[in-house]
Structure formats: C-alpha cells, structure tokens
Amino acid sequence: MPDNSTTDIRVQLATLKQEVENVNSIHGRIDTAIDKLTDVSTSIKSMLAVHEEKIQRQEQVDEVIFNKLRERQQDIDKVFKDLQREMDQVEKRLLIEIKSLRNDIGDRVGVLEKYRWIILGGFIALGWVVSKNFMPFIKYMNGF
C-alpha cells in the first residue's frame, strides 16, 4: 500500500500542476491583453500623430485665411478712403458750380430787373407825356 504521505504529495503535485496551468493560462491571457494594449497604444499614437498633423495644417490654413482677410480689410479701407476723397472732391465741385449758377442767375435777374425798371420808367414817362398832350386832343374831339 502506498504511503499516505506519497498520496498527499501526489495530490499536492497535481494541485500544483493545475495551479501552474491556471497561472500559465492567466499569463497567456495577460500577454495577449498586453499585446492588444500595445497595438491599441500604437494605433492611438498614430491617430494622435495624424490628428496633430491635421491640426497643424488647419492652423496654417487658418493663418492664411486670416492673412487674406487682413489684406482684404486693408484693400477695402483703401477703396473706402479713395471713394471718400472722390466724394469730397465732387461735393466741392458741385458747391462751386452751384455758387457759379447762383451768381449767373443773380446777374441775369439783375439785368431783367434793370430792364423792367427801364420799361416801367419809360411807360410812366410816356403816360405823363401822353396825359399832357392827350387833354387837348380830347377837348378837340369833344368839339366835333
């Protein structure tokens, strides 16, 4: 009969073998998990690198856009100043023309008023002459 202690050792040995197999199995799963985590880490690193590159490109594009916007703003400001200056010049020319027309019309009205007074004076003088000479004519006509 086998000894009780050999049986205990064999049971313990079998238990140890089972535990070693379990540890090896767990170790294999941990290795697989570590490999997968390494793959995920590598993928994340590459994705971060790609995203960082995209962000840098987008920042460059944004900078180009902002520069273009600044240039356009400067162009618009220049055009606005030019238009403002031209409008001021046109306004000055129009004011000069209006003053010139006012003076011209004032001169013409002055000439017309002068002729009006001359004509009115002429009629008054003619009326006075006719009234002095017309009375004898009326008396002469009444005598017939």
C-alpha positions in Angstrom: 0.0 0.0 0.0 1.2 3.3 -0.9 2.0 5.5 1.7 -0.3 8.3 2.8 2.4 10.8 2.5 3.1 9.9 -1.1 -0.6 10.3 -1.9 -0.6 13.7 -0.2 2.4 14.7 -2.2 0.9 13.4 -5.4 -2.4 15.3 -4.6 -0.3 18.4 -3.9 1.7 17.9 -7.0 -1.5 17.5 -9.1 -2.9 20.6 -7.4 0.3 22.5 -8.1 0.3 21.3 -11.8 -3.3 22.6 -12.0 -2.4 25.9 -10.5 0.7 26.2 -12.8 -1.6 25.6 -15.7 -4.0 28.2 -14.4 -1.2 30.6 -13.9 0.2 29.8 -17.4 -3.3 30.4 -18.8 -3.7 33.7 -16.9 -0.1 34.6 -18.0 -1.1 33.8 -21.7 -4.2 36.0 -21.4 -2.2 38.8 -19.8 0.4 38.5 -22.6 -2.5 38.7 -25.1 -4.0 41.6 -23.3 -0.6 43.4 -23.2 -0.2 42.7 -26.9 -3.6 44.1 -27.6 -2.9 47.1 -25.4 0.4 47.7 -27.2 -1.5 47.5 -30.6 -4.1 49.9 -29.3 -1.4 52.2 -27.9 0.4 52.2 -31.2 -2.9 52.9 -33.1 -3.7 55.7 -30.7 -0.2 57.2 -31.2 -0.5 57.1 -34.9 -4.0 58.5 -34.7 -2.7 61.3 -32.5 0.1 62.0 -34.9 -2.3 62.2 -37.8 -4.6 64.4 -35.8 -1.8 66.6 -34.7 -0.7 67.0 -38.4 -4.3 67.8 -39.4 -4.5 70.4 -36.6 -1.2 71.9 -37.7 -2.4 72.1 -41.3 -5.7 73.6 -40.2 -3.8 76.2 -38.2 -1.7 77.0 -41.3 -4.9 77.3 -43.4 -6.5 79.5 -40.7 -3.4 81.7 -40.7 -3.6 82.0 -44.5 -7.3 82.8 -44.3 -6.7 85.4 -41.6 -3.9 87.0 -43.6 -6.2 87.1 -46.7 -8.9 88.7 -44.5 -6.5 91.3 -43.2 -5.4 92.1 -46.8 -9.0 92.4 -47.9 -9.7 94.7 -45.0 -6.8 96.9 -45.9 -7.9 96.9 -49.6 -11.5 97.8 -48.5 -10.1 100.6 -46.2 -8.1 102.0 -49.1 -11.0 101.8 -51.5 -13.2 103.5 -48.9 -10.7 106.3 -48.4 -10.4 106.8 -52.1 -14.1 106.9 -52.5 -14.5 109.3 -49.6 -11.8 111.6 -51.1 -13.5 111.5 -54.5 -16.9 112.2 -53.0 -15.4 115.2 -51.1 -13.9 116.5 -54.4 -17.3 116.0 -56.2 -19.0 117.8 -53.4 -16.6 120.7 -53.6 -17.0 120.9 -57.4 -20.8 120.8 -57.0 -20.7 123.6 -54.5 -18.6 125.7 -56.8 -21.0 125.0 -59.7 -24.0 125.9 -57.5 -22.3 129.2 -56.5 -21.5 129.9 -60.1 -25.0 129.2 -61.2 -26.4 131.4 -58.3 -24.1 134.2 -59.4 -25.1 133.7 -63.1 -28.8 133.6 -62.3 -28.4 136.6 -59.9 -26.7 138.6 -62.8 -29.4 137.6 -65.2 -32.2 138.5 -62.7 -30.4 141.8 -62.1 -30.4 142.6 -65.8 -34.1 141.6 -66.1 -34.9 143.9 -63.1 -32.9 146.7 -64.7 -34.9 146.3 -68.0 -38.1 146.1 -66.0 -37.4 149.4 -64.3 -36.4 151.0 -67.5 -39.5 149.8 -69.3 -41.7 150.9 -66.3 -40.0 154.3 -66.2 -40.5 154.6 -70.0 -44.2 153.8 -69.6 -44.5 156.3 -66.8 -42.8 159.0 -68.9 -44.9 158.1 -71.9 -48.0 158.2 -69.8 -47.1 161.6 -68.5 -46.3 162.9 -72.0 -49.5 161.4 -73.4 -51.6 162.8 -70.5 -50.3 166.3 -71.1 -50.8 166.1 -74.8 -53.9 164.0 -74.7 -56.1 166.5 -72.9 -56.0 169.0 -75.8 -56.8 166.1 -78.1 -59.8 165.0 -76.0 -61.0 168.6 -76.0 -60.6 168.8 -79.7 -62.6 165.6 -80.1 -65.3 166.8 -77.9 -65.7 169.9 -80.1 -66.8 167.9 -83.1 
